[in-house]
Amino acid sequence: MIDPGELREGMTVRDGKGRKLGTVATLGDTQFELEQGWPARRDFVLTLHMVERVEGQDVFILARSGTPIPPEEEAASRP
């Protein structure tokens, strides 16, 4: 797990392939909210254990089983 102090609201969240999933909206002690679009169309809650690394203003998450998070561009095209 990463140091929670490395995360800030507004950082870009990406998957392992570098595709943009959304942005960090709110931070908690063990999780953060990922929002897609502006105004927010979809929100996901991710645990800090899902964070693989932080590079600059980008947060990369690990692929995990469970609810799949579509890239932000794909989510925008869905009704």
DSSP file (Angstrom, degrees, kcal/mol; ACC not computed):
  #  RESIDUE AA STRUCTURE BP1 BP2  ACC     N-H-->O    O-->H-N    N-H-->O    O-->H-N    TCO  KAPPA ALPHA  PHI   PSI    X-CA   Y-CA   Z-CA
    1    1 A M              0   0    0      0, 0.0    48,-0.1     0, 0.0     2,-0.1   0.000 360.0 360.0 360.0 145.7    0.0    0.0    0.0
    2    2 A I        -     0   0    0     46,-0.6    49,-0.1    49,-0.2    51,-0.0  -0.345 360.0 -88.4 -83.8 168.6    1.2    3.5   -0.7
    3    3 A D    >   -     0   0    0      1,-0.1     3,-2.5    -2,-0.1     4,-0.3  -0.694  32.3-139.7 -75.6 121.8    1.5    6.4    1.7
    4    4 A P  G >  S+     0   0    0      0, 0.0     3,-1.5     0, 0.0    -1,-0.1   0.755  98.5  71.8 -57.5 -23.3   -1.9    8.1    1.8
    5    5 A G  G 3  S+     0   0    0      1,-0.3    -2,-0.0     3,-0.0    -3,-0.0   0.641  84.9  68.1 -66.9 -13.5   -0.1   11.4    1.9
    6    6 A E  G <  S+     0   0    0     -3,-2.5     2,-0.3     2,-0.0    -1,-0.3   0.688  87.9  81.7 -77.4 -18.4    0.9   10.9   -1.7
    7    7 A L    <   +     0   0    0     -3,-1.5     2,-0.3    -4,-0.3    20,-0.0  -0.657  55.3 178.4 -94.3 145.1   -2.6   11.4   -2.9
    8    8 A R    >   -     0   0    0     -2,-0.3     3,-1.6    49,-0.1    16,-0.2  -0.979  38.1 -94.7-138.5 150.2   -4.4   14.7   -3.5
    9    9 A E  T 3  S+     0   0    0     -2,-0.3    16,-0.2     1,-0.2     3,-0.1  -0.397 110.1  33.0 -61.4 141.5   -7.8   15.6   -4.7
   10   10 A G  T 3  S+     0   0    0     14,-3.2    -1,-0.2     1,-0.3    15,-0.1   0.296  82.5 138.1  93.5  -8.6   -7.9   16.3   -8.5
   11   11 A M    <   -     0   0    0     -3,-1.6    13,-2.4    13,-0.1     2,-0.4  -0.369  59.2-110.0 -67.0 150.7   -5.1   13.8   -9.3
   12   12 A T  E     -Ab  23  58A   0     45,-2.3    47,-3.2    11,-0.2     2,-0.5  -0.688  26.4-147.1 -84.1 131.9   -5.7   11.7  -12.5
   13   13 A V  E     -Ab  22  59A   0      9,-2.9     8,-3.4    -2,-0.4     9,-1.3  -0.873  21.6-179.7-101.6 129.4   -6.5    8.0  -11.9
   14   14 A R  E     -Ab  20  60A   0     45,-3.4    47,-2.4    -2,-0.5     6,-0.2  -0.888  23.1-124.6-126.9 156.0   -5.2    5.6  -14.5
   15   15 A D    >   -     0   0    0      4,-1.9     3,-2.0    -2,-0.3    47,-0.1  -0.291  48.1 -84.9 -86.3-178.0   -5.4    1.8  -15.1
   16   16 A G  T 3  S+     0   0    0      1,-0.3    46,-0.1    45,-0.2    -1,-0.1   0.708 130.2  54.5 -62.4 -21.3   -2.3   -0.3  -15.6
   17   17 A K  T 3  S-     0   0    0      2,-0.1    -1,-0.3     0, 0.0    43,-0.0   0.418 119.9-108.0 -91.9   0.3   -2.3    0.5  -19.4
   18   18 A G    <   +     0   0    0     -3,-2.0     2,-0.2     1,-0.3    -2,-0.1   0.485  68.3 148.0  88.5   2.8   -2.3    4.2  -18.7
   19   19 A R        -     0   0    0      1,-0.1    -4,-1.9     2,-0.0     2,-0.3  -0.516  54.4-110.5 -73.4 138.2   -6.0    4.8  -19.7
   20   20 A K  E     +A   14   0A   0     -6,-0.2    52,-2.7    -2,-0.2    53,-0.4  -0.533  36.3 175.5 -71.7 126.5   -7.6    7.6  -17.8
   21   21 A L  E     -     0   0A   0     -8,-3.4     2,-0.3     1,-0.4    -7,-0.2   0.680  54.7 -83.4 -99.9 -25.5  -10.3    6.3  -15.4
   22   22 A G  E     -A   13   0A   0     -9,-1.3    -9,-2.9    14,-0.1    -1,-0.4  -0.991  52.7 -62.6 155.0-154.8  -11.2    9.6  -13.8
   23   23 A T  E     -AC  12  35A   0     12,-2.3    12,-2.5    -2,-0.3     2,-0.5  -0.921  44.0 -99.6-131.0 156.6  -10.0   11.8  -11.0
   24   24 A V  E     + C   0  34A   0    -13,-2.4   -14,-3.2    -2,-0.3    10,-0.2  -0.639  41.4 174.1 -73.1 121.0   -9.6   11.6   -7.2
   25   25 A A  E     +     0   0A   0      8,-3.6     2,-0.3    -2,-0.5    -1,-0.2   0.889  60.7   2.2 -97.0 -52.9  -12.6   13.4   -5.8
   26   26 A T  E     - C   0  33A   0      7,-0.6     7,-2.6   -17,-0.1     2,-0.4  -0.975  64.9-141.4-137.8 151.5  -12.4   12.8   -2.0
   27   27 A L  E     + C   0  32A   0     -2,-0.3     5,-0.2     5,-0.2     2,-0.2  -0.914  16.7 179.2-116.7 139.6   -9.9   11.1    0.2
   28   28 A G        -     0   0    0      3,-3.0     5,-0.0    -2,-0.4    -2,-0.0  -0.610  47.2 -91.2-119.8-174.0  -10.5    9.0    3.3
   29   29 A D  S    S+     0   0    0     -2,-0.2     3,-0.1     1,-0.2    -1,-0.0   0.864 121.6   8.8 -68.4 -36.5   -8.2    7.1    5.6
   30   30 A T  S    S+     0   0    0      1,-0.1    18,-2.3    17,-0.0    19,-0.4   0.354 130.2  32.3-127.1   2.7   -8.3    3.9    3.7
   31   31 A Q  E     - D   0  47A   0     16,-0.3    -3,-3.0    17,-0.1     2,-0.3  -0.947  56.4-151.5-152.1 168.8  -10.1    4.7    0.5
   32   32 A F  E     -CD  27  46A   0     14,-2.8    14,-2.9    -2,-0.3     2,-0.5  -0.981  23.1-115.8-144.6 158.0  -10.8    7.4   -2.1
   33   33 A E  E     -CD  26  45A   0     -7,-2.6    -8,-3.6    -2,-0.3    -7,-0.6  -0.827  21.7-156.7 -98.3 129.5  -13.6    8.3   -4.4
   34   34 A L  E     -CD  24  44A   0     10,-3.5    10,-2.6    -2,-0.5     2,-0.4  -0.904  12.6-167.4-101.7 125.8  -13.0    8.2   -8.1
   35   35 A E  E     -CD  23  43A   0    -12,-2.5   -12,-2.3    -2,-0.5     2,-0.5  -0.918   8.3-150.6-118.2 147.7  -15.3   10.4  -10.2
   36   36 A Q  E   > - D   0  42A   0      6,-2.5     5,-3.2    -2,-0.4     6,-1.2  -0.949  56.7  -3.2-116.4 130.3  -15.8   10.3  -13.9
   37   37 A G  T   5S-     0   0    0     -2,-0.5   -14,-0.1     3,-0.2     5,-0.1   0.063  85.1 -67.8  84.4 166.7  -16.8   13.4  -16.0
   38   38 A W  T   5S+     0   0    0      1,-0.3     2,-0.2     2,-0.1    -1,-0.1  -0.943 128.4  29.7-140.3 118.4  -17.6   16.9  -15.1
   39   39 A P  T   5S-     0   0    0      0, 0.0    -1,-0.3     0, 0.0    -3,-0.0   0.622 124.0 -98.4 -64.8 159.6  -20.1   17.3  -13.6
   40   40 A A  T   5 +     0   0    0     -2,-0.2    -3,-0.2     1,-0.2    -2,-0.1  -0.216  44.6 176.1 -56.2 127.1  -19.6   13.8  -12.2
   41   41 A R      < +     0   0    0     -5,-3.2     2,-0.3     1,-0.3    -1,-0.2   0.748  69.4  16.8 -98.8 -34.3  -21.5   11.1  -14.0
   42   42 A R  E     -D   36   0A   0     -6,-1.2    -6,-2.5    -5,-0.1     2,-0.4  -0.992  63.4-162.1-141.8 146.9  -20.2    8.1  -12.1
   43   43 A D  E     -D   35   0A   0     -2,-0.3     2,-0.3    -8,-0.2    -8,-0.2  -0.979   5.1-174.6-129.3 143.8  -18.4    7.6   -8.9
   44   44 A F  E     -D   34   0A   0    -10,-2.6   -10,-3.5    -2,-0.4     2,-0.6  -0.980  19.4-137.8-132.1 146.1  -16.5    4.6   -7.6
   45   45 A V  E     -D   33   0A   0     -2,-0.3     2,-0.4   -12,-0.2   -12,-0.2  -0.934  25.5-174.3-105.3 123.7  -14.9    4.0   -4.2
   46   46 A L  E     -D   32   0A   0    -14,-2.9   -14,-2.8    -2,-0.6     2,-0.2  -0.913  19.7-128.4-117.7 142.8  -11.4    2.5   -4.3
   47   47 A T  E >   -D   31   0A   0     -2,-0.4     3,-1.8   -16,-0.2   -16,-0.3  -0.559  24.0-117.9 -85.4 155.9   -9.3    1.3   -1.5
   48   48 A L  G >  S+     0   0    0    -18,-2.3     3,-1.4     1,-0.3   -46,-0.6   0.741 111.4  71.7 -63.9 -22.0   -5.7    2.5   -1.1
   49   49 A H  G 3  S+     0   0    0    -19,-0.4    -1,-0.3     1,-0.3    13,-0.1   0.718  89.3  62.4 -65.2 -19.3   -4.7   -1.1   -1.5
   50   50 A M  G <  S+     0   0    0     -3,-1.8    12,-3.4    11,-0.1     2,-0.5   0.625  79.9 101.3 -80.9 -12.7   -5.6   -0.9   -5.2
   51   51 A V  E <   -E   61   0A   0     -3,-1.4    10,-0.3    -4,-0.3   -49,-0.2  -0.618  45.7-179.3 -78.6 121.8   -3.0    1.8   -5.8
   52   52 A E  E     -     0   0A   0      8,-2.9     2,-0.3    -2,-0.5     9,-0.2   0.892  63.3 -27.2 -83.3 -46.1    0.0    0.4   -7.5
   53   53 A R  E     -E   60   0A   0      7,-1.4     7,-2.8   -51,-0.0     2,-0.4  -0.986  48.8-128.3-163.4 164.5    2.1    3.6   -7.7
   54   54 A V  E     -E   59   0A   0     -2,-0.3     2,-0.5     5,-0.2     5,-0.2  -0.995  20.9-178.2-122.8 127.7    1.9    7.4   -7.9
   55   55 A E  E >   -E   58   0A   0      3,-2.6     3,-2.2    -2,-0.4     2,-0.3  -0.935  61.7 -57.5-127.9 106.9    3.8    9.2  -10.7
   56   56 A G  T 3  S-     0   0    0     -2,-0.5   -45,-0.0     1,-0.3     0, 0.0  -0.448 122.8 -14.6  61.7-119.8    3.6   13.0  -10.5
   57   57 A Q  T 3  S+     0   0    0     -2,-0.3   -45,-2.3    -3,-0.1     2,-0.4   0.205 119.4  96.5 -99.3  14.2   -0.1   13.8  -10.7
   58   58 A D  E <   -bE  12  55A   0     -3,-2.2    -3,-2.6   -47,-0.2     2,-0.5  -0.891  55.0-160.7-110.7 135.6   -1.1   10.3  -11.9
   59   59 A V  E     -bE  13  54A   0    -47,-3.2   -45,-3.4    -2,-0.4     2,-0.5  -0.965  11.0-157.3-111.4 121.4   -2.4    7.5   -9.7
   60   60 A F  E     -bE  14  53A   0     -7,-2.8    -8,-2.9    -2,-0.5    -7,-1.4  -0.872   8.2-158.1-103.2 128.3   -2.1    4.0  -11.2
   61   61 A I  E     - E   0  51A   0    -47,-2.4   -10,-0.2    -2,-0.5   -45,-0.2  -0.759  16.8-115.6-106.9 154.2   -4.4    1.3   -9.9
   62   62 A L        -     0   0    0    -12,-3.4     2,-0.5    -2,-0.3    -1,-0.0  -0.527  33.3-106.4 -80.6 148.4   -4.0   -2.5  -10.0
   63   63 A A        +     0   0    0     -2,-0.2     2,-0.3     5,-0.0    -1,-0.1  -0.653  49.8 173.6 -73.4 126.0   -6.4   -4.6  -12.0
   64   64 A R        -     0   0    0     -2,-0.5     2,-0.1     3,-0.1   -14,-0.0  -0.915  34.8-104.2-131.0 156.9   -8.6   -6.4   -9.4
   65   65 A S  S    S+     0   0    0     -2,-0.3     2,-0.4     3,-0.1     0, 0.0  -0.421  82.3  59.9 -74.5 161.3  -11.6   -8.6   -9.7
   66   66 A G  S    S+     0   0    0     -2,-0.1    -2,-0.0     2,-0.0     0, 0.0  -0.925  98.9  11.7 121.1-148.2  -14.9   -7.0   -8.8
   67   67 A T  S    S-     0   0    0     -2,-0.4     2,-0.2     1,-0.1    -3,-0.1  -0.528  75.6-134.8 -69.4 116.9  -16.6   -4.0  -10.3
   68   68 A P        -     0   0    0      0, 0.0    -1,-0.1     0, 0.0    -3,-0.1  -0.499  10.4-145.4 -72.5 142.1  -14.8   -3.1  -13.5
   69   69 A I        -     0   0    0     -2,-0.2     3,-0.1   -25,-0.0   -25,-0.0  -0.932  13.9-144.2-108.6 113.1  -14.1    0.6  -14.0
   70   70 A P        -     0   0    0      0, 0.0     5,-0.0     0, 0.0     0, 0.0  -0.426  31.6 -92.3 -73.2 151.4  -14.4    1.6  -17.7
   71   71 A P    >>  -     0   0    0      0, 0.0     4,-2.2     0, 0.0     3,-0.5  -0.288  40.3-111.0 -56.0 149.8  -12.0    4.2  -19.0
   72   72 A E  H 3> S+     0   0    0    -52,-2.7     4,-1.8     1,-0.2   -51,-0.1   0.845 116.8  55.6 -56.7 -37.6  -13.5    7.7  -18.7
   73   73 A E  H 3> S+     0   0    0    -53,-0.4     4,-0.9     1,-0.2    -1,-0.2   0.893 109.7  45.7 -63.6 -40.4  -13.9    8.1  -22.5
   74   74 A E  H <4 S+     0   0    0     -3,-0.5     3,-0.5     1,-0.2     4,-0.5   0.885 110.4  53.3 -70.0 -39.2  -15.9    4.8  -22.7
   75   75 A A  H >< S+     0   0    0     -4,-2.2     3,-0.9     1,-0.2    -1,-0.2   0.847 104.2  57.3 -65.0 -32.7  -18.1    5.8  -19.8
   76   76 A A  H 3< S+     0   0    0     -4,-1.8    -1,-0.2     1,-0.2    -2,-0.2   0.802 103.5  53.2 -67.9 -28.7  -18.9    9.1  -21.4
   77   77 A S  T 3< S+     0   0    0     -4,-0.9    -1,-0.2    -3,-0.5    -2,-0.2   0.536  91.0  92.9 -86.2  -5.1  -20.3    7.4  -24.5
   78   78 A R    <         0   0    0     -3,-0.9    -3,-0.0    -4,-0.5     0, 0.0  -0.643 360.0 360.0 -88.1 146.0  -22.7    5.2  -22.6
   79   79 A P              0   0    0      0, 0.0    -1,-0.1     0, 0.0    -3,-0.1   0.490 360.0 360.0 -71.7 360.0  -26.3    6.3  -22.0
